[in-house]
Every structure is written in C-alpha cells, then in structure tokens.
Amino acid sequence: MMLDTLNTTDKLSLRSPSIVPLGYTGDRISMSKNPFDQFAKQFFEAFLTPLGEVRTNFEVPGEPKFIDIWFTPSPQPSIITEKWELFAKIATLPCLLEPFRNQPNYSEVRSCLSKLFHVIDDFQRQAKRDDKAFTEDELPQLWIITPSASDDLLSTFGAFAREDWLTGIYFLPTGLRTAIIAINKLPRTPET
C-alpha cells in the first residue's frame, strides 16, 4: 500500500486525525470540524505535494463553497511517478478532489459538479483574458472519492468503467469531466 512509502512521522500524522496542524486557507486559518475531512486533506496533500501544488479548502467564486482539495500539477514532478501510478495518473491535469467518509447522496454529487463548473468557468474566463487557447482535455477534472458507490448512484449519474483505468474507477459522461473512485472496488495493489 502507499502508506509503506511514508516515513514514521508522516504515518503518525496521517493516522492521528485528531492531532492535526491548522490548515492554511488563503488569508484564513481554519480547523476542519470533521476529523475524517481533515485526515483526507492531509492524506492527499502528503501524496500529491511532490507532483504539484495542493491547496485545501479552496474557495469557489460566487456563493461560499469550498473545494476540499484543489491540485495543480508541476511541470517537473519531484518524484518518480511510476511509484505513485494512480496518483500520477489522476494528477496529470488540474483537478478537484472531493473525498467522502460515506457514499455521497445525489445532492452531494451535484454540489461537487457545481464546484467543478464554477472552476471551469473561471478557467475559461482567465484563458479569454490572457488570449490563450485550450482544449477540452486541458480543463480541470473532478474526482469524487468514496468508500463505496452503489450501482444506483453510478447509474443515476451515467457513470461507467473504462478499460484504461483500474476497476473501481467510474467516469461520468465525457463532458462532465468527473470520475467516482469507489475505494472498496479498487484492486488491492501497491498503487492503490
């Protein structure tokens, strides 16, 4: 498992969600009210930082909404990405990571999609201001990470498995730029 690659201090901080440093969120200092939420943010921050910039509690424009984890890849990751295959594959583009302690309900999935659409709108406005062209493949991706995903949840959002990804990773229709990772369905391998 990936935890084997962390040193003892890192493992202790990841296993102890009640003993956490304050999270820096722009100009504000905040502590998550939910220990799982704080643990998930620290976990993904630990694994993704070598691959690029990680920002937790990233505020979405408009009404107050926060992205749990906003990731921007570095042009030159500081680790060998083969060792981190699943994270490296996820982290090839800017992405939103929304981890859940329990399976999200329909409203929670729609809320995640809403955050993604706000980020894409902002991305497109910035590209227009900078007079930069981009392709659909360069737009940010949303990853909803859940301990399980029922067939009902997956079918409601049109999610499907792809042969070029691991079992347990389900993609919504292409235009939605979203995938659901069902942790209980991932193969038990070093990369997961």
C-alpha positions as CSV (number, residue, x, y, z in Angstrom):
1,M,0.0,0.0,0.0
2,M,1.1,3.6,-0.5
3,L,1.4,4.2,3.3
4,D,4.5,2.0,3.2
5,T,6.4,4.7,1.3
6,L,5.9,7.3,4.1
7,N,8.3,7.7,7.0
8,T,7.2,7.1,10.5
9,T,6.4,10.7,11.3
10,D,4.2,11.0,8.2
11,K,2.4,7.8,9.0
12,L,1.7,9.0,12.6
13,S,0.3,12.3,11.4
14,L,-1.9,10.6,8.8
15,R,-3.2,8.1,11.4
16,S,-3.9,10.7,14.0
17,P,-6.6,12.9,12.5
18,S,-7.3,14.4,16.0
19,I,-3.7,15.7,16.2
20,V,-3.6,17.9,13.2
21,P,-1.9,21.2,12.4
22,L,-4.1,24.2,11.5
23,G,-4.9,24.2,7.8
24,Y,-3.9,27.4,5.9
25,T,-6.6,28.6,3.6
26,G,-5.6,31.8,1.8
27,D,-5.8,34.6,4.4
28,R,-7.7,32.5,6.9
29,I,-6.6,29.8,9.4
30,S,-9.1,27.1,9.9
31,M,-9.5,23.7,11.6
32,S,-11.9,21.2,10.0
33,K,-14.9,20.3,12.2
34,N,-14.8,16.8,10.7
35,P,-11.8,14.6,11.7
36,F,-12.2,12.5,8.5
37,D,-12.3,15.6,6.3
38,Q,-9.1,16.9,7.9
39,F,-7.5,13.4,7.6
40,A,-8.4,13.1,3.9
41,K,-7.0,16.6,3.1
42,Q,-3.7,15.7,4.9
43,F,-3.6,12.3,3.2
44,F,-4.0,13.7,-0.3
45,E,-1.7,16.7,0.4
46,A,1.1,14.3,1.5
47,F,0.8,12.2,-1.7
48,L,0.2,15.0,-4.2
49,T,2.6,17.6,-3.0
50,P,5.6,16.0,-4.8
51,L,3.6,16.1,-8.0
52,G,2.4,19.8,-7.9
53,E,0.7,22.5,-5.9
54,V,-2.0,21.3,-3.4
55,R,-4.5,23.8,-1.9
56,T,-7.1,22.7,0.6
57,N,-10.3,24.5,1.3
58,F,-10.1,26.3,-2.0
59,E,-13.0,28.8,-2.2
60,V,-15.2,28.6,-5.2
61,P,-16.3,32.0,-6.6
62,G,-20.0,33.0,-6.1
63,E,-21.8,31.8,-3.0
64,P,-19.5,30.4,-0.4
65,K,-18.4,26.9,-1.4
66,F,-15.1,25.2,-0.8
67,I,-13.3,22.6,-2.8
68,D,-11.8,20.1,-0.3
69,I,-8.6,19.7,-2.4
70,W,-7.5,21.8,-5.4
71,F,-4.5,20.4,-7.2
72,T,-2.3,22.0,-9.9
73,P,0.4,19.7,-11.3
74,S,4.0,20.8,-11.5
75,P,5.7,20.7,-14.9
76,Q,8.5,18.7,-13.3
77,P,7.2,16.5,-10.5
78,S,9.8,15.9,-7.7
79,I,9.2,12.1,-7.5
80,I,9.3,9.3,-9.9
81,T,5.7,9.0,-10.9
82,E,5.7,5.2,-11.7
83,K,6.0,4.6,-8.0
84,W,2.8,6.6,-7.5
85,E,1.0,5.4,-10.6
86,L,-2.7,6.0,-9.6
87,F,-1.9,9.5,-8.1
88,A,0.3,10.3,-11.1
89,K,-2.5,9.4,-13.5
90,I,-5.0,11.4,-11.6
91,A,-2.7,14.4,-11.2
92,T,-1.8,14.9,-14.9
93,L,-4.2,17.9,-15.0
94,P,-5.5,20.4,-12.5
95,C,-8.2,18.7,-10.5
96,L,-10.7,18.9,-7.7
97,L,-10.6,16.1,-5.2
98,E,-13.7,15.6,-3.0
99,P,-13.2,12.7,-0.6
100,F,-16.3,11.4,1.3
101,R,-16.4,9.4,4.5
102,N,-19.6,7.7,3.4
103,Q,-21.1,7.3,-0.1
104,P,-22.3,10.7,-1.2
105,N,-26.0,11.2,-1.9
106,Y,-27.3,12.7,-5.2
107,S,-27.3,16.2,-3.8
108,E,-23.7,15.9,-2.6
109,V,-22.6,14.7,-6.1
110,R,-24.5,17.6,-7.7
111,S,-22.8,20.0,-5.3
112,C,-19.4,18.7,-6.4
113,L,-20.4,19.1,-10.0
114,S,-21.4,22.7,-9.3
115,K,-18.0,23.4,-7.8
116,L,-16.3,21.9,-10.9
117,F,-18.5,24.1,-13.3
118,H,-17.5,27.2,-11.3
119,V,-13.8,26.3,-11.6
120,I,-14.2,25.6,-15.4
121,D,-16.0,28.9,-15.9
122,D,-13.2,30.7,-14.1
123,F,-10.6,28.8,-16.1
124,Q,-12.3,29.8,-19.4
125,R,-12.6,33.5,-18.3
126,Q,-8.9,33.6,-17.4
127,A,-7.9,32.0,-20.7
128,K,-10.0,34.5,-22.6
129,R,-8.4,37.4,-20.7
130,D,-5.0,36.0,-21.4
131,D,-5.9,35.3,-25.0
132,K,-4.9,31.7,-24.6
133,A,-6.4,28.8,-26.5
134,F,-7.1,25.5,-24.7
135,T,-8.7,22.1,-25.5
136,E,-11.4,20.3,-23.6
137,D,-8.7,17.9,-22.4
138,E,-6.9,20.7,-20.5
139,L,-9.9,21.6,-18.4
140,P,-9.9,20.6,-14.7
141,Q,-11.2,17.1,-13.7
142,L,-13.3,16.3,-10.6
143,W,-12.5,13.2,-8.6
144,I,-15.2,12.1,-6.1
145,I,-13.5,9.6,-3.7
146,T,-15.9,7.5,-1.7
147,P,-15.6,4.3,0.3
148,S,-18.3,2.7,-1.9
149,A,-20.5,3.6,-4.8
150,S,-23.8,1.7,-5.3
151,D,-25.0,0.7,-8.7
152,D,-27.9,3.1,-8.2
153,L,-25.6,6.0,-7.6
154,L,-23.4,5.1,-10.6
155,S,-26.3,4.6,-13.0
156,T,-28.1,7.8,-11.8
157,F,-25.1,9.8,-13.0
158,G,-24.4,7.7,-16.0
159,A,-21.0,6.5,-14.6
160,F,-19.2,3.7,-16.4
161,A,-15.9,1.8,-16.1
162,R,-13.2,2.4,-18.6
163,E,-10.7,-0.3,-19.7
164,D,-7.7,2.0,-19.5
165,W,-8.4,2.7,-15.8
166,L,-8.4,0.4,-12.7
167,T,-11.5,-1.4,-11.6
168,G,-13.4,0.8,-9.1
169,I,-13.0,4.0,-11.1
170,Y,-16.1,5.1,-12.9
171,F,-16.4,8.1,-15.3
172,L,-19.4,10.2,-15.8
173,P,-20.1,11.2,-19.4
174,T,-17.1,12.9,-21.0
175,G,-18.5,16.5,-21.0
176,L,-18.9,16.4,-17.2
177,R,-15.1,15.9,-16.6
178,T,-15.8,13.8,-13.5
179,A,-14.9,10.4,-12.1
180,I,-16.0,8.5,-9.0
181,I,-13.5,6.4,-7.2
182,A,-15.1,3.6,-5.2
183,I,-12.3,2.6,-2.8
184,N,-13.9,-0.8,-1.9
185,K,-13.9,-1.8,-5.6
186,L,-10.2,-0.9,-6.2
187,P,-7.9,-3.8,-6.6
188,R,-5.6,-4.4,-3.6
189,T,-2.2,-3.5,-5.2
190,P,0.7,-1.3,-4.2
191,E,-0.5,1.5,-6.4
192,T,-3.9,1.7,-4.6
